[in-house]
Amino acid sequence: MESNTNTDDIELVARLQNPATCRKAFEEVIARYSEPLYWQIRRMVPNHDDANDLLQNTFMKAWTSIENFRGAAKLSTWLYKIAINESLSFLERERKRTNLSLDDESTHLIHAIEADTNIDGDELRLKLRKAIATLPEKQRLVFNMRYYDEMKYEQMSEILGTSVGALKASYHLAVKKIEEYFENND
């Protein structure tokens, strides 16, 4: 399936770079990647409306810079990189706007998760979301990409510009902290 997706992406990128077919091809990009990108953003940004706004920003940035995409990375990798950068920038602006320290951010995220009416879930899922919210930003990002998106470390490395070894260490630490959270919050 991976090679078929790569073939599809190569063909889609060719259509994106052709002025006669770029609009239709970009509609296909939106249809194909809206849901996975939304959930990547949503796991970092606890508010549904903010996540939707960031998804729109991601696609606007992709559209305005599609002529710069050379296909060195997969299309999905490039889009994830844009979405993650948008999310991280948003979180940084929110920290500055609300004068939150990095330590206070996890408390803020947990309160936002508890107040969220847009996500249904059982107690266990809610507890997992709270545990993830206590992680440092990088570990939270790596955990979400690996656990929810089942992303390979190599693709994460391309997106985040971090070595595979460092990503594996971040994931391992995140899992340990989540386990500790579950043990301490029974």
N, C-alpha and C positions, 0 to 999 in steps of 0.2 A: 504493500500500500504506500509506503514511504516514497518509492521511486515514481509511482503514479502521481502522487501529490507534487513531487518535484517537476515532473513533466507538465502537469496542469499549471503549476506556478510559472514555469518558463514560458509557456504559451500565453498565460495571462499577462505576464510582464511585457511580452512583446506587443500585446494588444494595448496595454496601458501606455506604451511609449509611441504608439501610432496615433497621431492626431485624429484620424478618421474613426478610430474605434475606442479611444481612451475613456469617453464618458460611460459607455455601456460596460466596458471592462471594470471601471471603478465601481459601478453599481454591483457587479459581481463580487468585487473585493469586500464591499460593505456587507453583502448578503452572507458571504462565506465567513467573515471574521468578526462580525458584530458581537455575536454571543460569547465566543471565547475571550475576546478582548474586554468586553463588559465585565465578565466575571473576574478576570485578572485585575482590573481596576477596582472592582467592587470589594475584593478581598483586602485591598489596601486602604480604600476609602470607604468608611462605614455608611455614608449617606447615599441613598439611591439617586437622588437628583444630582448630587455632585459627580457621582460615577457616570451618569448619563452625559453630563456636560463635558467631562473629561474624554469620554468616548467620542463625542462630536469633535472636540479639539484634536484628538488623535487623527481622525479621518481628515479633518481640514489640513493639518500639517502634512499628512501623507499626500493629499491631493496637490497641495502647493509645492511639494518638493519631489513629486514623482519623476520628473525629468532628471533628477540627481540620483535616482536609484539605478545602480549599475548591475544588480543581480549578483554581487559578490557573496551576499548572504541570501538566505531564503526570504521570500516575501513575508512570511509569517514572522520570522526573526526580526526583520526590519520594523514591522508593525508593532510587535511586542515591545521593542526597544523604545519606540515613540510613546506607546501607552504607559510604559513604566516611568519614563522620564517625565511625562505629563503628571502622573500620579505623585512622584517624588517632589516635583516642583510645587504641586498643589499642597501637599502635606507641609512642606517647608513654609509656604506662604501662610498657611493656617497656624502653624506654630508661632510665626512672627506676629500675625494678626491678634492672636489670643494670648500672646506672651507665655506660651507653654514651653517648659523645658522638655528635653527628650524623656526624662523620667515621668513627667506628668502626662505625657502623650498617651501612655498605655492606659492610665486611669480614664482619660478623656475618651479613648477608643472604646473601652469597656462600657462606659455610660452610653455612648452612641449605639453600641450593639444592643444593649438592654432596651433602649428607647425605640429601636428600629421596628416599624410595623410592616415593612415591605418584604421581610424574609420570614417564612414559616420554618419551623424546625423543632425537633424535640429537645429535651433538656441536654442530652449528650452533645448534640451539634452546637447548641448555645454555649455550653461549657468549653468545647473545643475552640469556638470563635473567640471566646474570652481569653483562653490560654494563648492563642496565637497573637492576640492583641498585646500581650505582655512582652512579647519578643522584641528585641531591637529591630529596627527597620530592615536591615539587610537580611537577618535571619528570617524575619516574617516573610519577606519577599521570596527568598530561596525555598522556604518551607511550602509556601503556597504554590509556587511553580512546580515543585517536585510532587507534592502530595495531591493537590487538586488537578493540576494539568498533566501530571505524569510526564513532565518534560525531562528529556535526557540532559545529563549534566553538560554535555558538549554544546547543546543548543543554548542552555542557560549561560554558558561561558561566552558564547557569541553575543548574546543579548546584553549581559551585564559587564562584559569586559573583565571577567575575573577567572582565575585558573580553576580547572576542574577540581583539583585538590582542595582549594580554599572553599569551593562550593560544597563539596562533600563534608568538609569540617563544619561549615555553617549549618548544614542540614542536620548533621549529627547532634550538634549543640542545641539546635532548635527542638529536636525530638526529645532530648534529655530534659530541657526546660519545660516542655509541655507535659511530659510524664510527671515531673516534680509538681507542676501546677495541679494536675489531677490528684496526686497523692495528698497535697496540702489543702485541697478544697473539696473534700468529700463531705 
